[in-house]
Amino acid sequence: MKTTINEVADGIYRLSTYVPDIAPPAGLTFNQFLVLGDEPLMFHTGLRKMFDFNRDALSRIIAPDRLRWIAFGHFEADECGAMNEWLATAPHAVPAHGQTGCMVSLNDFADRPPRVLGDGEVIDLGGGKRVQFIDTPHTPHGWDAGVLYEEATKTLMCGDLFTHLGNDTALTEGDVVGPAIAAEAVFKYSSLNPDMGATIRRLSKLAPKTLALMHGPSFAGDGTAALLALADDYDRRVADRLAQRSQDAAT
């Protein structure tokens, strides 16, 4: 197992660990993102068992103790399992997440008090980098779910949205929606609900130029179109599920 590094937008680095044993033969990548600035931020911590790989990879970009912020998409082991290892490594780092996640998880889990982020709140990292936290409850899953948007590079750190199988490339300009639909069929990882489409369409209004995926390649291109297409697919899935339940109830 090893962690590779690629710059997917100006000053934003993807640290990726490929695990072939998950959903073989395709396998699955686990990706963290480092946003440089006067106060560097890491989005996702990785699993605890991946900490050494990720720390060693990060050290090829900056000294790990320079980290000032640690954020993530929602409370799961692959998003934040190694949080306390990072907090021990970076003594000035502060965990940051939305109100729900802090109340129900981080206030107890994190070894350092978290910063509670409101919907739309911005952290100024300095050096021209600003990240905005956006609440996306239950999208794709987790009542504390949220994403980060880096304003200068127009990079949306998507969490589990657009999950892909495989390990083809670090950055693509190709189709990201089709592979995401295929992965949904395999994992059924999304908490299908009537608000999903609207939540994703709200993200599309940011007009991101880069989509930074937790699982799969980052995407460079028309982020608005990709998000709208994904929203349409979720609307279809929700409608199909509700229709099936109505049919089942009638029989």
VOMILUM-570644 format. One record per residue: residue in three letters; x negated, y negated, z of N, C-alpha, C in turn; residue number from 0. Coordinates in nm, 2 decimals. Atoms other than C-alpha are relative to their C-alpha. Layout:
 residuo    n_u    n_v    n_w   ca_u   ca_v   ca_w    c_u    c_v    c_w num
     ALA      X      Y      Z      X      Y      Z      X      Y      Z NUM
...
// end
This chain:
 residuo    n_u    n_v    n_w   ca_u   ca_v   ca_w    c_u    c_v    c_w num
     MET  -0.09   0.12   0.00   0.00   0.00   0.00  -0.09  -0.12   0.00   0
     LYS   0.07   0.13   0.00  -0.13  -0.35  -0.09   0.09  -0.11  -0.03   1
     THR  -0.08   0.12   0.02   0.00  -0.70  -0.11  -0.07  -0.09  -0.11   2
     THR   0.06   0.08   0.11  -0.06  -0.90  -0.43   0.05  -0.15   0.01   3
     ILE  -0.03   0.14  -0.01  -0.05  -1.28  -0.47   0.01  -0.06  -0.13   4
     ASN  -0.02   0.07   0.13   0.09  -1.49  -0.75   0.06  -0.14   0.03   5
     GLU  -0.06   0.14  -0.01   0.17  -1.87  -0.77   0.12   0.00  -0.10   6
     VAL  -0.12  -0.01   0.09   0.53  -1.88  -0.90   0.05  -0.14  -0.03   7
     ALA  -0.03   0.14   0.03   0.57  -2.26  -0.88  -0.11  -0.08   0.06   8
     ASP   0.11   0.08  -0.05   0.34  -2.55  -0.79  -0.01   0.01   0.15   9
     GLY   0.02  -0.01  -0.15   0.21  -2.47  -0.44   0.09   0.09   0.07  10
     ILE  -0.09  -0.11  -0.06   0.45  -2.18  -0.39  -0.05   0.13  -0.04  11
     TYR   0.07  -0.12   0.02   0.29  -1.84  -0.36   0.09   0.12   0.04  12
     ARG  -0.07  -0.12  -0.03   0.46  -1.50  -0.38  -0.10   0.11   0.05  13
     LEU   0.08  -0.11  -0.05   0.31  -1.23  -0.16   0.09   0.13   0.00  14
     SER  -0.09  -0.11   0.03   0.45  -0.90  -0.28  -0.07   0.14   0.03  15
     THR   0.04  -0.14  -0.03   0.42  -0.54  -0.15   0.10   0.09  -0.06  16
     TYR  -0.08  -0.10   0.08   0.55  -0.26  -0.37   0.00   0.13   0.08  17
     VAL  -0.02  -0.13  -0.06   0.70   0.05  -0.21   0.07   0.10  -0.09  18
     PRO  -0.06  -0.09   0.11   0.75   0.33  -0.47   0.10   0.10   0.06  19
     ASP  -0.09  -0.11  -0.06   0.93   0.56  -0.22   0.14  -0.05   0.02  20
     ILE  -0.14   0.05  -0.01   1.24   0.34  -0.20   0.06   0.00  -0.14  21
     ALA  -0.08  -0.01   0.13   1.49   0.42  -0.48  -0.10   0.04  -0.11  22
     PRO   0.09  -0.05   0.11   1.23   0.63  -0.68   0.08   0.04  -0.12  23
     PRO   0.14   0.03   0.02   1.11   0.64  -0.94  -0.03  -0.15  -0.01  24
     ALA   0.03   0.14   0.03   1.16   0.26  -0.98  -0.07  -0.07   0.12  25
     GLY   0.06   0.07  -0.12   1.06   0.16  -0.62   0.06  -0.14   0.02  26
     LEU  -0.05   0.13  -0.04   1.12  -0.18  -0.46  -0.11  -0.09   0.05  27
     THR   0.10   0.10  -0.06   0.91  -0.49  -0.39   0.06  -0.07   0.12  28
     PHE  -0.04   0.08  -0.12   0.92  -0.68  -0.06  -0.09  -0.13  -0.01  29
     ASN   0.07   0.13   0.03   0.83  -1.05  -0.12   0.01  -0.10   0.11  30
     GLN   0.00   0.12  -0.09   0.73  -1.33   0.11  -0.05  -0.12  -0.09  31
     PHE   0.04   0.12   0.08   0.68  -1.69  -0.01  -0.06  -0.10   0.09  32
     LEU   0.08   0.10  -0.07   0.42  -1.94   0.11   0.02  -0.13  -0.07  33
     VAL  -0.02   0.14   0.05   0.51  -2.31   0.06  -0.11  -0.08   0.06  34
     LEU   0.11   0.08  -0.05   0.20  -2.52   0.09   0.05  -0.14   0.03  35
     GLY  -0.03   0.14  -0.04   0.20  -2.87   0.24  -0.08  -0.03   0.12  36
     ASP   0.08   0.03  -0.12   0.06  -3.05   0.54   0.04   0.09   0.11  37
     GLU  -0.05  -0.10  -0.09   0.28  -2.81   0.74   0.05   0.12  -0.07  38
     PRO  -0.04  -0.12   0.08   0.28  -2.48   0.55   0.11   0.08   0.06  39
     LEU  -0.11  -0.08  -0.04   0.59  -2.27   0.56   0.00   0.14  -0.07  40
     MET  -0.02  -0.13   0.06   0.64  -1.90   0.51   0.15   0.04   0.00  41
     PHE  -0.14  -0.05   0.01   0.98  -1.77   0.39   0.00   0.15  -0.01  42
     HIS   0.01  -0.14  -0.02   1.02  -1.41   0.51  -0.13   0.04   0.07  43
     THR   0.12  -0.04  -0.07   0.78  -1.24   0.74  -0.05   0.14  -0.04  44
     GLY   0.03  -0.13   0.03   0.79  -0.89   0.60   0.02   0.10   0.12  45
     LEU  -0.02  -0.10  -0.11   0.83  -0.57   0.80  -0.13   0.00   0.09  46
     ARG   0.11   0.00  -0.09   0.61  -0.52   1.10  -0.11   0.09  -0.05  47
     LYS   0.10  -0.09   0.05   0.43  -0.23   0.94  -0.08  -0.06  -0.12  48
     MET   0.06   0.07   0.11   0.34  -0.46   0.65  -0.08  -0.12   0.04  49
     PHE   0.06   0.13  -0.05   0.20  -0.74   0.87  -0.15  -0.01  -0.04  50
     ASP   0.14   0.01   0.03  -0.17  -0.66   0.82  -0.02  -0.02  -0.14  51
     PHE   0.01   0.02   0.15  -0.13  -0.64   0.44   0.03  -0.15  -0.03  52
     ASN  -0.04   0.13   0.04   0.05  -0.97   0.43  -0.09  -0.11   0.07  53
     ARG   0.10   0.09  -0.06  -0.18  -1.15   0.68  -0.13  -0.01  -0.08  54
     ASP   0.12   0.00   0.08  -0.48  -1.04   0.48   0.01  -0.08  -0.13  55
     ALA  -0.03   0.06   0.13  -0.32  -1.16   0.16   0.01  -0.16   0.02  56
     LEU  -0.02   0.14  -0.03  -0.22  -1.50   0.31  -0.13  -0.06   0.03  57
     SER   0.13   0.06  -0.04  -0.57  -1.55   0.44  -0.09  -0.03  -0.12  58
     ARG   0.07   0.03   0.12  -0.69  -1.56   0.08   0.05  -0.13  -0.06  59
     ILE  -0.06   0.13   0.05  -0.48  -1.88   0.03  -0.03  -0.11   0.11  60
     ILE   0.02   0.09  -0.11  -0.49  -2.05   0.37  -0.04   0.08   0.13  61
     ALA   0.02  -0.06  -0.13  -0.61  -1.97   0.72   0.14   0.03   0.07  62
     PRO  -0.14  -0.03  -0.05  -0.30  -1.79   0.88   0.04  -0.09   0.12  63
     ASP  -0.04   0.08  -0.11  -0.32  -2.00   1.19   0.04  -0.15  -0.04  64
     ARG  -0.05   0.13   0.04  -0.23  -2.31   0.98   0.15   0.00  -0.02  65
     LEU  -0.15   0.00   0.01   0.13  -2.19   0.94   0.06  -0.09   0.10  66
     ARG  -0.08   0.08  -0.09   0.37  -2.44   1.09   0.15   0.04   0.01  67
     TRP  -0.14  -0.03   0.01   0.71  -2.30   0.99   0.01   0.14  -0.05  68
     ILE  -0.03  -0.13   0.04   0.85  -1.95   0.96   0.15   0.01  -0.01  69
     ALA  -0.14  -0.01   0.02   1.19  -1.91   0.80   0.03   0.13  -0.08  70
     PHE  -0.04  -0.12   0.07   1.39  -1.63   0.64   0.15  -0.01  -0.04  71
     GLY  -0.14   0.00   0.05   1.72  -1.54   0.47   0.11   0.04   0.10  72
     HIS  -0.10  -0.05  -0.10   1.90  -1.34   0.74  -0.07   0.10   0.09  73
     PHE   0.07  -0.08  -0.10   1.82  -1.13   1.04   0.00   0.15  -0.04  74
     GLU   0.02  -0.14   0.03   1.69  -0.80   0.91  -0.15   0.03   0.01  75
     ALA   0.14  -0.04  -0.03   1.36  -0.61   0.96  -0.09  -0.05  -0.12  76
     ASP   0.09   0.04   0.11   1.22  -0.69   0.61  -0.01  -0.15  -0.01  77
     GLU   0.01   0.15   0.00   1.31  -1.06   0.64  -0.08  -0.06   0.11  78
     CYS   0.06   0.06  -0.12   1.19  -1.12   0.99  -0.06   0.09   0.10  79
     GLY   0.05  -0.10  -0.10   1.06  -0.80   1.15  -0.14  -0.04   0.06  80
     ALA   0.14   0.03  -0.05   0.70  -0.93   1.18  -0.01  -0.14   0.06  81
     MET   0.00   0.14  -0.04   0.80  -1.27   1.31  -0.09  -0.03   0.12  82
     ASN   0.08   0.03  -0.12   0.64  -1.24   1.65  -0.15   0.03  -0.02  83
     GLU   0.14  -0.01   0.03   0.32  -1.11   1.50  -0.06  -0.13  -0.07  84
     TRP   0.04   0.12   0.07   0.30  -1.42   1.28  -0.01  -0.12   0.11  85
     LEU   0.01   0.10  -0.10   0.38  -1.64   1.58  -0.12   0.01   0.09  86
     ALA   0.13  -0.02  -0.07   0.09  -1.49   1.77  -0.12  -0.04  -0.08  87
     THR   0.12   0.04   0.09  -0.14  -1.55   1.47   0.00  -0.15  -0.02  88
     ALA  -0.01   0.14   0.03  -0.02  -1.90   1.41   0.06  -0.08   0.13  89
     PRO  -0.05   0.05  -0.13   0.00  -2.07   1.76   0.09  -0.13  -0.01  90
     HIS  -0.08   0.12   0.01   0.17  -2.39   1.62   0.12   0.02  -0.09  91
     ALA  -0.11  -0.03   0.09   0.42  -2.22   1.40   0.13   0.01   0.08  92
     VAL  -0.14   0.00  -0.07   0.80  -2.26   1.48   0.09   0.08  -0.09  93
     PRO  -0.11  -0.07   0.08   1.07  -2.02   1.36   0.11  -0.10  -0.03  94
     ALA  -0.11   0.09   0.04   1.35  -2.20   1.18   0.11   0.08  -0.07  95
     HIS  -0.12  -0.07   0.06   1.70  -2.07   1.09   0.13  -0.07   0.03  96
     GLY  -0.13   0.06  -0.02   2.07  -2.15   1.08   0.05   0.02   0.14  97
     GLN  -0.05   0.00  -0.13   2.28  -2.20   1.39   0.05   0.14   0.04  98
     THR  -0.05  -0.14  -0.04   2.45  -1.85   1.38  -0.12   0.09   0.03  99
     GLY   0.11  -0.09  -0.03   2.12  -1.66   1.35  -0.08  -0.03   0.12 100
     CYS   0.07   0.04  -0.13   1.96  -1.86   1.63   0.08   0.04   0.12 101
     MET  -0.08  -0.03  -0.12   2.25  -1.81   1.87   0.01   0.15   0.02 102
     VAL  -0.03  -0.14  -0.02   2.30  -1.44   1.81  -0.13   0.09   0.00 103
     SER   0.12  -0.09   0.01   1.94  -1.32   1.74  -0.13  -0.07   0.04 104
     LEU   0.13   0.05  -0.02   1.65  -1.56   1.74  -0.03  -0.05   0.14 105
     ASN   0.02   0.05  -0.14   1.70  -1.72   2.08  -0.05   0.11   0.09 106
     ASP   0.05  -0.11  -0.09   1.63  -1.38   2.23  -0.12   0.07  -0.07 107
     PHE   0.10  -0.08   0.07   1.41  -1.21   1.96  -0.13  -0.08  -0.01 108
     ALA   0.12   0.08   0.03   1.16  -1.49   1.88  -0.08  -0.03   0.13 109
     ASP   0.08   0.03  -0.11   0.87  -1.53   2.12  -0.03  -0.15   0.02 110
     ARG   0.01   0.15  -0.01   0.89  -1.91   2.06   0.13  -0.05  -0.04 111
     PRO  -0.13   0.05   0.02   1.20  -2.12   2.07   0.02  -0.04  -0.15 112
     PRO  -0.02   0.04   0.14   1.35  -2.17   1.71   0.05  -0.14  -0.01 113
     ARG  -0.07   0.12   0.04   1.45  -2.48   1.54   0.12   0.04  -0.07 114
     VAL  -0.13  -0.03   0.06   1.82  -2.47   1.46   0.02  -0.09  -0.11 115
     LEU  -0.02   0.08   0.12   1.89  -2.59   1.11   0.14   0.00  -0.04 116
     GLY  -0.14   0.02   0.04   2.22  -2.73   1.01   0.00   0.01  -0.15 117
     ASP  -0.02  -0.02   0.15   2.36  -2.67   0.66  -0.04  -0.13  -0.07 118
     GLY   0.05   0.12   0.08   2.18  -2.91   0.42  -0.12  -0.07   0.07 119
     GLU   0.11   0.07  -0.07   1.91  -3.00   0.68  -0.13   0.02  -0.08 120
     VAL   0.12   0.00   0.07   1.57  -3.08   0.53  -0.12   0.00   0.10 121
     ILE   0.13   0.01  -0.07   1.22  -3.00   0.67  -0.10  -0.06  -0.10 122
     ASP   0.10   0.06   0.08   0.96  -3.23   0.53  -0.14   0.06   0.04 123
     LEU   0.13  -0.07  -0.03   0.64  -3.02   0.50  -0.12  -0.09  -0.03 124
     GLY   0.11   0.09   0.04   0.43  -3.32   0.38  -0.06   0.05  -0.13 125
     GLY   0.06  -0.04   0.13   0.22  -3.31   0.07   0.09   0.00  -0.11 126
     GLY  -0.10   0.01   0.11   0.53  -3.38  -0.14   0.09   0.12   0.00 127
     LYS  -0.09  -0.11  -0.01   0.71  -3.06  -0.03   0.10  -0.02   0.11 128
     ARG  -0.11   0.01  -0.09   1.05  -3.07   0.13   0.09   0.12  -0.03 129
     VAL  -0.09  -0.12   0.02   1.27  -2.76   0.19   0.14  -0.03   0.07 130
     GLN  -0.14   0.02  -0.05   1.65  -2.77   0.24   0.06   0.13   0.04 131
     PHE  -0.06  -0.12  -0.04   1.83  -2.50   0.43   0.15  -0.01  -0.04 132
     ILE  -0.14   0.00   0.04   2.17  -2.40   0.29   0.06   0.13   0.05 133
     ASP  -0.08  -0.11  -0.05   2.42  -2.18   0.47   0.07   0.08  -0.11 134
     THR  -0.07  -0.09   0.09   2.54  -1.88   0.27   0.06   0.12   0.07 135
     PRO  -0.04  -0.11  -0.08   2.73  -1.67   0.52   0.06   0.12  -0.08 136
     HIS  -0.04  -0.12   0.06   2.79  -1.31   0.41  -0.03   0.01  -0.15 137
     THR   0.04   0.00   0.14   2.63  -1.39   0.07  -0.15   0.01  -0.01 138
     PRO  -0.08  -0.12   0.04   2.50  -1.15  -0.02   0.04   0.09   0.12 139
     HIS  -0.04  -0.07  -0.12   2.52  -1.01   0.33  -0.06  -0.07   0.13 140
     GLY   0.05   0.06  -0.12   2.47  -1.11   0.69   0.08  -0.13   0.04 141
     TRP  -0.08   0.12  -0.03   2.69  -1.36   0.88  -0.09  -0.12   0.02 142
     ASP   0.10   0.11  -0.02   2.37  -1.57   0.94  -0.07  -0.04  -0.13 143
     ALA   0.08   0.02   0.12   2.26  -1.57   0.58  -0.01  -0.14  -0.05 144
     GLY   0.03   0.14   0.06   2.10  -1.88   0.42  -0.11   0.01  -0.10 145
     VAL   0.11   0.01   0.10   1.86  -1.98   0.15  -0.08  -0.13   0.03 146
     LEU   0.08   0.12   0.00   1.58  -2.24   0.12  -0.02  -0.05  -0.14 147
     TYR   0.02   0.06   0.13   1.55  -2.49  -0.17  -0.11  -0.10   0.02 148
     GLU   0.11   0.10   0.00   1.22  -2.67  -0.23   0.03  -0.10  -0.10 149
     GLU  -0.05   0.10   0.09   1.31  -3.00  -0.38  -0.09  -0.04  -0.11 150
     ALA   0.10   0.05   0.10   0.99  -3.10  -0.56  -0.01   0.09  -0.12 151
     THR   0.02  -0.10   0.11   0.95  -2.78  -0.76   0.13   0.05  -0.05 152
     LYS  -0.14  -0.05   0.03   1.33  -2.71  -0.77   0.00   0.15   0.00 153
     THR   0.01  -0.15  -0.03   1.26  -2.36  -0.63   0.10   0.04   0.10 154
     LEU  -0.10  -0.05  -0.10   1.54  -2.17  -0.47  -0.05   0.14   0.05 155
     MET   0.04  -0.13  -0.06   1.42  -1.90  -0.23   0.13   0.07   0.04 156
     CYS  -0.13  -0.06   0.01   1.71  -1.66  -0.28   0.03   0.10   0.11 157
     GLY  -0.02  -0.11  -0.09   1.67  -1.40  -0.01   0.04   0.12  -0.08 158
     ASP  -0.04  -0.13   0.06   1.85  -1.08  -0.12   0.08  -0.02  -0.13 159
     LEU  -0.07   0.03   0.13   2.04  -1.25  -0.41  -0.09   0.04  -0.11 160
     PHE   0.07  -0.04   0.12   1.94  -1.11  -0.75  -0.10   0.12   0.03 161
     THR   0.09  -0.11  -0.03   1.77  -0.80  -0.59  -0.02   0.09  -0.12 162
     HIS   0.04  -0.09   0.11   1.59  -0.59  -0.85  -0.08   0.12   0.05 163
     LEU   0.08  -0.11  -0.02   1.44  -0.25  -0.86  -0.13  -0.02  -0.08 164
     GLY   0.12  -0.01   0.08   1.09  -0.18  -0.99  -0.11  -0.11   0.04 165
     ASN   0.12   0.08  -0.03   0.76  -0.37  -1.00  -0.07  -0.05  -0.13 166
     ASP   0.05   0.02   0.13   0.72  -0.50  -1.35  -0.09  -0.12  -0.01 167
     THR   0.08   0.12   0.02   0.59  -0.86  -1.32   0.03  -0.09   0.12 168
     ALA  -0.02   0.09  -0.11   0.55  -1.14  -1.06   0.10  -0.11  -0.04 169
     LEU  -0.08   0.12   0.04   0.73  -1.41  -1.27   0.05   0.04  -0.14 170
     THR  -0.06  -0.03   0.13   0.97  -1.36  -1.56   0.09  -0.11  -0.05 171
     GLU  -0.09   0.09   0.07   1.16  -1.57  -1.81   0.12   0.08  -0.06 172
     GLY  -0.10  -0.08   0.06   1.38  -1.28  -1.90   0.13   0.01   0.09 173
     ASP  -0.13  -0.02  -0.06   1.72  -1.15  -1.78  -0.02   0.04   0.15 174
     VAL   0.01  -0.04  -0.14   1.75  -1.15  -1.40   0.14   0.04   0.05 175
     VAL  -0.14  -0.03  -0.05   2.13  -1.10  -1.38   0.03   0.15  -0.03 176
     GLY  -0.03  -0.14   0.03   2.15  -0.76  -1.56  -0.07   0.09   0.10 177
     PRO   0.06  -0.08  -0.10   1.89  -0.60  -1.33   0.06  -0.01   0.14 178
     ALA  -0.06   0.02  -0.13   2.06  -0.75  -1.02   0.13   0.08   0.00 179
     ILE  -0.13  -0.07   0.00   2.40  -0.60  -1.13  -0.03   0.15   0.01 180
     ALA   0.04  -0.14   0.00   2.22  -0.26  -1.18  -0.04   0.04   0.15 181
     ALA   0.05  -0.03  -0.14   2.06  -0.28  -0.83   0.12   0.00   0.10 182
     GLU  -0.12   0.00  -0.09   2.40  -0.37  -0.67   0.07   0.14  -0.02 183
     ALA  -0.07  -0.13   0.02   2.54  -0.05  -0.83  -0.07   0.11   0.08 184
     VAL   0.08  -0.10  -0.07   2.26   0.15  -0.66   0.02  -0.01   0.15 185
     PHE   0.00   0.02  -0.14   2.25   0.00  -0.32   0.13  -0.04   0.07 186
     LYS  -0.12   0.05  -0.05   2.59  -0.16  -0.28  -0.02  -0.08   0.13 187
     TYR   0.05   0.08  -0.11   2.42  -0.41  -0.05   0.08  -0.12   0.04 188
     SER  -0.06   0.13  -0.02   2.65  -0.70  -0.08   0.13   0.01   0.08 189
     SER  -0.12   0.00  -0.08   2.93  -0.79   0.17   0.11  -0.07  -0.09 190
     LEU  -0.09   0.06   0.09   3.19  -0.84  -0.10   0.11  -0.08   0.07 191
     ASN  -0.11   0.08  -0.06   3.43  -1.12   0.00   0.04  -0.11  -0.10 192
     PRO  -0.05   0.09   0.10   3.64  -1.38  -0.18  -0.08  -0.13  -0.01 193
     ASP   0.08   0.13   0.01   3.40  -1.67  -0.10  -0.13   0.01  -0.07 194
     MET   0.14  -0.02   0.05   3.09  -1.52  -0.26  -0.02  -0.08  -0.13 195
     GLY   0.01   0.08   0.13   3.15  -1.67  -0.61  -0.02  -0.15   0.03 196
     ALA   0.01   0.14  -0.03   3.21  -2.01  -0.47  -0.13  -0.04   0.07 197
     THR   0.12   0.02  -0.07   2.91  -1.99  -0.24  -0.12  -0.01  -0.10 198
     ILE   0.11  -0.01   0.10   2.68  -1.90  -0.54   0.01  -0.12  -0.09 199
     ARG  -0.02   0.12   0.09   2.84  -2.17  -0.76  -0.05  -0.13   0.07 200
     ARG   0.05   0.11  -0.07   2.75  -2.42  -0.49  -0.15  -0.01  -0.02 201
     LEU   0.15  -0.01   0.02   2.38  -2.31  -0.52  -0.03  -0.04  -0.15 202
     SER   0.03   0.03   0.14   2.40  -2.35  -0.90  -0.01  -0.15  -0.03 203
     LYS   0.00   0.14   0.02   2.46  -2.72  -0.86  -0.14  -0.06   0.03 204
     LEU   0.14   0.04  -0.02   2.10  -2.75  -0.74  -0.08   0.00  -0.12 205
     ALA   0.07  -0.01   0.12   1.99  -2.67  -1.09  -0.14   0.05   0.02 206
     PRO   0.13  -0.04  -0.02   1.69  -2.47  -0.98  -0.07   0.04  -0.13 207
     LYS   0.09  -0.04   0.11   1.40  -2.41  -1.22  -0.07   0.13   0.03 208
     THR   0.06  -0.13  -0.04   1.26  -2.12  -1.03   0.08   0.07   0.11 209
     LEU  -0.07  -0.08  -0.10   1.44  -1.84  -0.84  -0.10   0.09   0.06 210
     ALA   0.09  -0.08  -0.07   1.22  -1.68  -0.58   0.07   0.12   0.07 211
     LEU  -0.07  -0.11  -0.05   1.35  -1.33  -0.51  -0.07   0.08   0.10 212
     MET   0.05  -0.09  -0.10   1.30  -1.12  -0.20  -0.04   0.14  -0.06 213
     HIS   0.03  -0.13   0.07   1.31  -0.80  -0.41   0.01  -0.02  -0.15 214
     GLY   0.00   0.02   0.15   1.20  -0.83  -0.77  -0.09  -0.12  -0.04 215
     PRO   0.09   0.11   0.05   1.02  -1.08  -0.99   0.07  -0.14   0.03 216
     SER  -0.05   0.13   0.00   1.06  -1.45  -0.95   0.04  -0.04  -0.14 217
     PHE  -0.05   0.03   0.13   1.24  -1.62  -1.24  -0.03  -0.15  -0.03 218
     ALA   0.02   0.13   0.04   1.14  -1.93  -1.43   0.10  -0.03  -0.12 219
     GLY  -0.10   0.02   0.10   1.42  -2.08  -1.64   0.12  -0.07   0.05 220
     ASP  -0.13   0.06  -0.03   1.78  -2.19  -1.63   0.06   0.07   0.12 221
     GLY  -0.05  -0.06  -0.12   1.86  -2.11  -1.27   0.15  -0.02   0.02 222
     THR  -0.15   0.03  -0.01   2.21  -2.27  -1.30   0.07   0.11  -0.07 223
     ALA  -0.07  -0.11   0.08   2.31  -2.02  -1.58  -0.01   0.13   0.07 224
     ALA   0.02  -0.13  -0.06   2.17  -1.73  -1.39   0.10   0.01   0.13 225
     LEU  -0.09   0.00  -0.12   2.36  -1.82  -1.07   0.15   0.01  -0.04 226
     LEU  -0.14  -0.01   0.04   2.69  -1.88  -1.25   0.03   0.14  -0.05 227
     ALA  -0.03  -0.14   0.05   2.66  -1.54  -1.42   0.01   0.09   0.11 228
     LEU  -0.01  -0.09  -0.11   2.59  -1.37  -1.09   0.13  -0.03   0.08 229
     ALA  -0.13   0.04  -0.07   2.89  -1.56  -0.93   0.12   0.07  -0.07 230
     ASP  -0.10  -0.06   0.07   3.11  -1.43  -1.21   0.01   0.15   0.02 231
     ASP   0.00  -0.15  -0.03   3.00  -1.07  -1.15   0.06   0.03   0.14 232
     TYR  -0.06  -0.02  -0.13   3.08  -1.10  -0.78   0.15  -0.02   0.00 233
     ASP  -0.15   0.03   0.01   3.42  -1.25  -0.86   0.07   0.13  -0.05 234
     ARG  -0.05  -0.12   0.06   3.48  -0.95  -1.08   0.01   0.12   0.10 235
     ARG   0.01  -0.11  -0.10   3.37  -0.70  -0.81   0.10  -0.02   0.11 236
     VAL  -0.09   0.03  -0.11   3.58  -0.87  -0.54   0.14   0.03  -0.05 237
     ALA  -0.13  -0.02   0.06   3.89  -0.87  -0.77   0.03   0.15  -0.02 238
     ASP  -0.02  -0.15   0.02   3.84  -0.50  -0.86   0.02   0.07   0.14 239
     ARG  -0.02  -0.06  -0.13   3.80  -0.41  -0.49   0.14  -0.03   0.06 240
     LEU  -0.13   0.03  -0.05   4.12  -0.59  -0.39   0.11   0.07  -0.08 241
     ALA  -0.10  -0.07   0.08   4.31  -0.44  -0.68   0.01   0.15   0.04 242
     GLN   0.01  -0.14  -0.04   4.19  -0.09  -0.58   0.07   0.02   0.14 243
     ARG  -0.06  -0.02  -0.13   4.30  -0.15  -0.22   0.15  -0.02  -0.01 244
     SER  -0.14   0.01   0.02   4.64  -0.27  -0.33   0.06   0.12  -0.06 245
     GLN  -0.05  -0.12   0.07   4.68   0.03  -0.55   0.00   0.12   0.11 246
     ASP   0.01  -0.10  -0.10   4.57   0.26  -0.26   0.12  -0.01   0.10 247
     ALA  -0.11   0.02  -0.09   4.82   0.10  -0.03   0.14   0.03  -0.05 248
     ALA  -0.13  -0.03   0.06   5.10   0.15  -0.27   0.03   0.14  -0.02 249
     THR  -0.01  -0.14   0.03   5.04   0.52  -0.31   0.01   0.08   0.14 250
// end
